[in-house]
Every structure is written in structure tokens, then in C-alpha cells.
Amino acid sequence: MEGIKEKIIGLNDLGKVGVLIIISGLFGLLVNFIVANPTLWFYSYIIVPVLVIIGFMILVTSYLKKE
């Protein structure tokens, strides 16, 4: 039953998870610029690059797994 739920949501496709992580990191960066809170500098310089790098690593892994 859990496998069916994962297929419906699409969580077992690593490419979608990688894209979701990249989009969430970039969306957080956009929100950080809109809010312009100077105390959240670490989000722009640490968390966003880490999220984007992890997302790209997941995308590459899923691409290599499909081949």
C-alpha cells in the first residue's frame, strides 16, 4: 500500500525530488530578498547553495541510475 502512495505522489522518482529541492532553495532565496531581513544572511550564503548542490547531486544520481 505504501508503494502505491509513493507512486501516486511521485516520491520514488529521484529526479522530481532533486528538482523540488532546487526549487525550494531558490524560492527561499527569493523570499529572503523580498523580506530583506539582514539577520538571515546565513540563509543566502549557506543554506541555499547547499540545497542547490544537493538537488543537483540527486538529479545527476537519478540520471546515471536511469542509464
Secondary structure, DSSP 8 states (H G I E B T S, - for coil): -HHHHHHHHTTT-HHHHHHHHHHHHHHHHHHHHHHT-GGGHHIIIIIHHHHHHHHHHHHHHHHHHH-
